[in-house]
């Protein structure tokens, strides 16, 4: 698009230059009546050719400056184009006063010359200032033409054709520059979007990796400590604990591969059973109450499963919990609510950390909410609410699972 626009502008400048020279060419035929035509006409054509070359050079640099690709063009080129344009218009006015050029030829010459002047300047100055400069140039040459005393027609023709030339090239050059700037901004926005997608994928990978390895590493550390104690006591159960550590390590390895692929989903029933097993091994009295997880859609199950996993990790890592209650229920408005409550919390700030932030991101993606708060008595409560696509009129079943000590 940029190549097409630049080529179109340069061809237009070249055609206008050639058109102006062809318009002035008939002035040579009047040399018998006006000998000065042999001087004024070639001089006008030569000046117009120089004006076209300077206009193309200045327009190229002005377009680069408008697109913020380079600094503003030098004053020599700008002043040179303005001076040559003034010389062309002056020569045309003198030719008309001498009777070398007809009124219609003068009007068209003014149009071509003012167009070549206005095009580059429209990219260097604000549009209002460009209009004033063009209007001043057209008015000046028109007044000079009208002062020759050859009637109102030359004055009106110069004003009209000069206005057309200035408007056509001024708005086309500025519009072309604006379109190219928009296209460049879109290209930059696409690059930014690609970088943001990469950054978002990195955040997702880090969040998933934290969620996957957080609980499993806690379980491995817990079972390893238990195995060490059993070995010191020369108990044969240490072998079983190390076998369990080996199994969890292999599962973690597989889950990390799934995270890399981006296809991993968490199962709510599996996570609830895993939470019971892990908390029981840590000596925490855990209870799970609520509706059957299969009543929830797959997306809701996956998000709530991550809540259970992160909540279990927090119970093991932070504080010294003795009991934990997990509740899953269906609300009248069709939302699924999962609540995890445990005691023995420490003095850490509530709701901070990568795990909680990652859960909030997951829930926000499905229009859900997450609340983490500390209650009196050293109780910490994690509440996740996820809208359900379809909510049954009545809960399918109710279950209560107790693990660990009595409670």
Secondary structure as UniProt FT lines:
FT   HELIX           2..25
FT   HELIX           26..30
FT   TURN            31..33
FT   TURN            35..36
FT   HELIX           37..66
FT   TURN            67..68
FT   HELIX           75..97
FT   TURN            98..99
FT   HELIX           103..124
FT   HELIX           127..146
FT   TURN            147..148
FT   HELIX           152..232
FT   TURN            233..234
FT   HELIX           237..261
FT   HELIX           268..281
FT   TURN            282..283
FT   STRAND          285..291
FT   HELIX           293..295
FT   HELIX           298..317
FT   STRAND          323..330
FT   TURN            332..333
FT   STRAND          335..342
FT   TURN            350..351
FT   HELIX           354..365
FT   TURN            366..367
FT   STRAND          369..375
FT   TURN            376..378
FT   STRAND          379..387
FT   STRAND          398..403
//
